[in-house]
Every structure is written in C-alpha cells, then in structure tokens.
C-alpha cells in the first residue's frame, strides 16, 4: 500500500528531522524525507515534487516551516495533495528562537490546511482557527531505550545534552552555576557546548570538570547514556524534551524544570525530587542535585518509577498521534 | 566492488530506488538513508547503460568510446562507479556469465 502521509523537514531542522524519523519508526504510518539542499529552485525539490505527483500521498506534513516548503507546495499546486505543518516548538520557544515570522507564514499559507502542535496548550490556543488544528504529541518508543543498571563507583556523571539552536531555552548558565556549587566528585558531559565560546569560557572560569563529547551518532549516544548518572534538563520551555525522555526510559533520573512535559507523569514524591520549581535559582538546582548525588539508592528507585510512568505516557502519546494521523489521512 | 571477473555481469536496479534525470543530472533516492544522491555526466552515461541491461564489459567499452579514454582508465572508472552503486544497494548483480 502506498504511504498516505509523507513528511519532509529541511536538513537544518535537526529536531524536526529526528522527530519525524521517530514518527515513521514508531507508528509506521508516514514516510519521512530530509531536504538536504536549501535551494528553492534546485533539482532536489523538483525531484521530490515529481515523486509526490507520481505517488500521490493524501497528505504532506512539513516539520516546522521554511521557504523550501512553500516552493514545494507551489510545484504541487495543481495536485490534490493536502498539506500540513507540524509545529514542534512551544509558544515560548517560538518567541525565543525568533521564529514568529515562520510561524505566521505557515499559519497564513492558503494551502496549509492541517496544523499540528507538539505542545498541547499551543494547539488548544489555536483550536478555533480556520485550519484543522490538533495536538500531535512527539512519538517515542521507550522499548528502544531499555533501563540500564545503576553504576556503582566512580565520579558522578552528569549530562547536559542539547543542540546549539536550543541553548537559549536550556537554562545553561544557571545549570552550570549550580554544578559549580557542588562539592562532590562530578564530571559534566556535554555534546558540543564548548563550540560556543561563551560557554567554553564559562566552563573554564567556573573550573568545572567536564567532557565535551561533541556531536554523537545514535549508536554513540545510546552507549554514552549507559554511563550517565543524572541528566540535567532545567529548561525554560519545552514541547516534550526527547532527551529527558530518553534518559528516563533508561532509568536515568533527570533534574528538570516544571516546563518539561516529558516528566509530566511523575508521582508527587518523585516530582518533588526531580522538578526544580525555582529553576532560575542555581542554589535551588544545586540542592536538588546534591540530594540525588548523596542518595544513590533512592535515586535509582525514583528513576525506575519515572521510567515506568514515562512508558505509560508515551503509550498514550502514540495512541493520540496514531488517531490524529489516521483521521487526517482519511479526511484528506 | 566489480572485478575483472565481473565484466560479463548484468546488473539489476533495486526496484525501491527512485531515480530521475532532472536538468541533465541524475538523482537517486536510496531507501535506506532517504537522502538524494547525484551523479555527474559520466555516471549518467553508465546509468543509462544499466537501464539497457548492458553487461559490465559492454558498459566499459561504450564508456571508453564515449569519453575517448584509455581502456584501463575507462574500466577503472566504471568499476569504481558500479562498486559504489552496489555498496549503496542501488544495483546488484542479476547473473554472472
């Protein structure tokens, strides 16, 4: 059977590409392609437009928005294919990343009929809009991230993983200040953060013990995860936070802000241990972190419970995503 | 990689490959990594021979003539290209004569 929903994301959109590949893998309802060239007049777009004309999917869903997508729609103007956008950022992220123009362009595009949001409140806010709006949660198959045994010895390994375009919302300065307040033997793992001069200088100024692993392939990333004791994702805003979810799925506790939906399903007690309400206060972050470091047995139990809660949450999310995509494929 | 033993080999194109010639350039979409690959003019020539199911030896001969190359250089270039296509699972040997 031909794929009824095809997804595209520009190669510069790392998050959307990763999420759309996950969507394909988890639900097997879509087929994803990454647009490598930025040339709106290039051969690549012509290729895909011709292919779409031949394959005639019911719906093309774009990850985020950029001019490439508008150019593809223009090439497919005569076709009966319907178009949609999956907006993966929260409203806050959209503001912080100066993406309001892109958002507006997508929202006002006359051929975009379907608008999906990875952040439920964002979807709710636009539910009265003339477009078909839905909450399409970020899919994740937790079975791909099996729990790992707790490490027994050595310094505590902390992770602060994010990609460069996320730095503004990851609360990095407060997180680094918090880590610098710890008296314990810790190593902070980052993935490319030192490429940003300001953070490299800060890490050195604060005399933090760190290791920059740079960009990691999926295989390396999964291997590294087995060495992490505590993840740090004390973000200012998130629509889900895949990295936090992947840590939890492996039974790695994650210290997070209340704005990380991946930890939304925690029980009351675990929430008090893993969520830092005063996420602008490095001392408050450090206090939570210190407790987790000094209580390895409790930390492991919390992580196990959080992992199970996450599995339940992702099951619900996948059901929701499957239902939305099925409805859209049938309606288109 | 194709060797001298394979000059009689006929290759078949992976049916899952999407391939189009756009503005004189050949573009492939491989099913595994979902990214587009492009070839130059010589690659396009070889591809057309593959579509005609020409055996490797004939492709080399046609290639040598088309681009006025010494036989050894033509054989090396064609084998390298076929080897690359095989490695990416774009083509595979249909039979060896």
Contacts between the chains, C-beta under 8 A, distances in Angstrom:
chain1	res1	chain2	res2	distance
A	32	B	34	6.5
A	33	B	29	7.8
A	33	B	34	5.3
A	34	B	34	6.2
A	34	B	35	6.1
A	36	B	35	6.0
A	36	B	36	6.2
A	43	B	22	4.5
A	43	B	23	6.0
A	43	B	25	5.9
A	43	B	27	6.0
A	43	B	38	7.3
A	44	B	27	7.3
A	44	B	36	5.5
A	46	B	22	5.0
A	46	B	23	7.5
A	47	B	18	7.9
A	47	B	20	5.4
A	47	B	22	5.8
A	47	B	27	4.8
A	47	B	29	7.3
A	47	B	36	6.3
A	50	B	20	6.0
A	50	B	22	7.7
A	51	B	18	5.7
A	51	B	20	7.5
A	51	B	29	7.3
